[in-house]
Amino acid sequence: NAEIWKKSFLEEQSRAAVLKFETMRPGEAGLTRRIELAMRSMTIPPFASSEGETRFDPDSGILIHEHRFPDLSEAEWIKYVQLRAGWTPKPANQKERKDAAARLHPSLCLRLAAEIARLDDEGIVRAVAVNGWADYTEKSTGQRKRAYCASLFATKEQIMGLNLSALDPLEAFAALKGISARSLELVPIAPIVRLDTDDARLVE
């Protein structure tokens, strides 16, 4: 009802105001809050989650961001074909699905890394690591598991030198020695740099 909606709206408005205030704090605290706010508001494909966790090590200047990525094996791949009636969605063929899948996780890694590097307006970050993880169904057991599926580590200088609107994501990702399985199935990978986590669901 209207009262419940109003209460929920005011609570969210209050949380947003607190978060906005915290983004102006100097150093690590403000930076991680700015990243949290950016992850909520940045423009990414609707099938990609905004869920992520960020840690910063002030001694090394390395910022690590771990983000939920889509499980490509569960995605519905379509293409748009121009017919007399206009642009019409059609199922993508196997090659088209593979080509799109190979680009998706590298593109997300690059987009997140660029957004994070841009938010460091104090110059405290030396390098950024982005690790993508996903929940997936293991084919041999039918059990739900969680695993890393993409990883990128680059200096802030390297990231700021990227022109996302013009580069080829696969070539840029490879040049930065990013790791990602080019497959429609989720293949667990070992991240280049990772957070200490107690999440027992993550496949080593």
CORZI-V185765 format. One record per residue. RES is the residue in one letter. PHI is phi in radians with two decimals (NA if undefined). PSI is psi as a letter, one per 20 degrees, with the letter a starting at -180 (NA if undefined). D_CENTER is the distance of its C-alpha to the mean C-alpha in Angstrom with 1 decimal. Layout:
BEGIN
<<RES & PHI & PSI & D_CENTER> <RES & PHI & PSI & D_CENTER>>
END
This chain:
BEGIN
<<N & NA & a & 35.1> <A & -1.14 & h & 35.1> <E & -1.18 & g & 35.5> <I & -1.12 & g & 32.6> <W & -1.09 & g & 30.3> <K & -1.09 & g & 31.7> <K & -1.09 & g & 31.2> <S & -1.10 & g & 27.6> <F & -1.09 & g & 27.1> <L & -1.16 & h & 28.9> <E & -1.15 & g & 26.9> <E & -1.16 & h & 23.5> <Q & -1.09 & g & 25.2> <S & -1.15 & g & 26.4> <R & -1.10 & g & 23.1> <A & -1.13 & h & 21.6> <A & -1.14 & g & 24.6> <V & -1.11 & g & 24.3> <L & -1.09 & g & 20.6> <K & -1.09 & g & 21.7> <F & -1.10 & g & 24.6> <E & -1.20 & h & 22.6> <T & -1.17 & i & 20.3> <M & -1.55 & i & 23.6> <R & -1.23 & q & 24.4> <P & -1.34 & r & 24.7> <G & 1.30 & b & 22.9> <E & -1.02 & g & 20.2> <A & -1.06 & g & 20.6> <G & -1.18 & h & 20.2> <L & -1.11 & g & 17.2> <T & -1.13 & h & 15.1> <R & -1.21 & h & 16.4> <R & -1.12 & h & 15.5> <I & -1.15 & g & 11.8> <E & -1.03 & g & 12.1> <L & -1.16 & g & 13.9> <A & -1.12 & h & 11.7> <M & -1.10 & h & 8.6> <R & -1.33 & h & 11.5> <S & -1.96 & i & 12.9> <M & -1.19 & q & 10.8> <T & -1.51 & o & 11.5> <I & -2.32 & r & 8.9> <P & -0.96 & q & 10.5> <P & -1.07 & h & 12.2> <F & -1.45 & i & 11.3> <A & -1.66 & p & 7.6> <S & -1.39 & q & 7.5> <S & -1.73 & j & 7.3> <E & -1.31 & p & 8.1> <G & -2.79 & r & 7.4> <E & -2.42 & p & 10.1> <T & -2.18 & p & 11.3> <R & -2.30 & q & 14.6> <F & -2.24 & p & 16.7> <D & -1.81 & o & 19.8> <P & -1.14 & h & 22.4> <D & -1.19 & g & 24.7> <S & -1.65 & i & 22.5> <G & 1.33 & j & 20.4> <I & -1.67 & p & 17.2> <L & -1.86 & p & 14.1> <I & -2.01 & p & 11.7> <H & -2.10 & p & 8.3> <E & -1.94 & p & 7.3> <H & -2.34 & q & 4.6> <R & -1.29 & p & 6.2> <F & -1.90 & q & 6.0> <P & -1.26 & q & 9.2> <D & -1.40 & o & 12.3> <L & -1.17 & h & 13.7> <S & -1.23 & i & 17.2> <E & -1.79 & j & 17.3> <A & -1.36 & q & 16.2> <E & -1.75 & o & 19.1> <W & -1.70 & p & 19.4> <I & -2.26 & q & 21.7> <K & -2.26 & q & 23.1> <Y & -1.91 & p & 25.3> <V & -2.00 & p & 28.8> <Q & -1.47 & o & 31.3> <L & -2.00 & a & 34.5> <R & -1.05 & h & 37.6> <A & -1.40 & i & 36.1> <G & 2.05 & a & 33.0> <W & -1.29 & p & 29.4> <T & -2.15 & p & 29.1> <P & -1.27 & p & 26.3> <K & -2.36 & q & 27.1> <P & -1.09 & p & 25.5> <A & -1.31 & q & 24.0> <N & -1.40 & r & 25.9> <Q & -1.06 & g & 24.8> <K & -1.13 & g & 24.3> <E & -1.11 & h & 22.3> <R & -1.12 & g & 20.0> <K & -1.12 & g & 19.6> <D & -1.09 & g & 19.1> <A & -1.19 & g & 16.3> <A & -1.11 & h & 14.6> <A & -1.12 & h & 15.0> <R & -1.62 & h & 13.1> <L & -1.14 & g & 10.2> <H & -1.13 & g & 7.9> <P & -1.02 & h & 9.4> <S & -1.11 & g & 8.9> <L & -1.14 & g & 5.1> <C & -1.03 & g & 5.7> <L & -1.14 & g & 8.5> <R & -1.11 & g & 7.6> <L & -1.17 & g & 5.6> <A & -1.07 & g & 8.5> <A & -1.15 & g & 10.9> <E & -1.13 & g & 10.3> <I & -1.14 & g & 10.8> <A & -1.07 & h & 13.7> <R & -1.14 & h & 15.3> <L & -1.37 & i & 15.5> <D & -1.46 & n & 17.6> <D & -1.53 & j & 20.9> <E & -1.79 & i & 23.0> <G & 1.23 & k & 22.3> <I & -1.66 & i & 21.6> <V & -1.67 & p & 18.5> <R & -1.69 & h & 19.6> <A & -2.63 & q & 16.5> <V & -2.21 & p & 12.8> <A & -2.03 & p & 11.0> <V & -2.10 & p & 7.4> <N & -2.04 & p & 7.6> <G & -1.71 & p & 6.0> <W & -2.26 & q & 8.7> <A & -2.61 & q & 10.4> <D & -1.57 & p & 13.8> <Y & -2.58 & r & 16.3> <T & -1.75 & p & 20.1> <E & -1.27 & p & 21.9> <K & -1.11 & h & 24.5> <S & -1.33 & h & 27.3> <T & -2.12 & i & 27.4> <G & 1.32 & j & 25.7> <Q & -1.56 & q & 24.0> <R & -1.38 & p & 20.5> <K & -2.34 & r & 18.6> <R & -2.20 & p & 15.2> <A & -2.64 & q & 14.0> <Y & -1.26 & q & 11.6> <C & -2.24 & i & 10.9> <A & -2.78 & q & 9.4> <S & -2.63 & p & 10.0> <L & -2.44 & p & 10.7> <F & -2.36 & p & 13.3> <A & -2.67 & q & 15.1> <T & -1.25 & q & 17.5> <K & -1.06 & h & 17.0> <E & -1.07 & g & 19.8> <Q & -1.09 & g & 18.2> <I & -1.17 & g & 15.1> <M & -1.17 & i & 17.4> <G & -1.46 & i & 19.5> <L & -1.50 & p & 17.0> <N & -1.87 & n & 18.0> <L & -1.06 & h & 15.0> <S & -1.32 & i & 17.5> <A & -2.09 & h & 19.7> <L & -1.32 & r & 18.1> <D & -1.62 & o & 17.6> <P & -1.03 & h & 14.1> <L & -1.19 & g & 15.7> <E & -1.21 & g & 18.3> <A & -1.14 & g & 16.2> <F & -1.11 & g & 13.9> <A & -1.17 & h & 17.2> <A & -1.11 & h & 18.9> <L & -1.56 & j & 16.5> <K & 1.08 & k & 17.1> <G & -1.24 & q & 13.6> <I & -2.09 & p & 13.8> <S & -2.84 & p & 12.8> <A & -1.36 & p & 15.4> <R & -1.58 & m & 16.6> <S & -2.60 & q & 17.8> <L & -1.31 & h & 17.7> <E & -1.64 & q & 18.0> <L & -1.31 & p & 15.5> <V & -1.99 & o & 16.9> <P & -1.02 & p & 16.1> <I & -2.19 & r & 15.5> <A & -1.61 & p & 16.4> <P & -1.15 & q & 13.7> <I & -1.13 & g & 15.3> <V & -2.39 & p & 15.2> <R & -2.40 & r & 14.2> <L & -1.34 & q & 15.0> <D & -1.22 & p & 18.3> <T & -2.41 & q & 17.7> <D & -1.70 & j & 20.4> <D & -1.28 & o & 18.4> <A & -1.23 & i & 20.9> <R & -1.34 & i & 18.9> <L & -1.30 & p & 16.7> <V & -1.30 & p & 18.5> <E & -1.17 & NA & 19.7>>
END
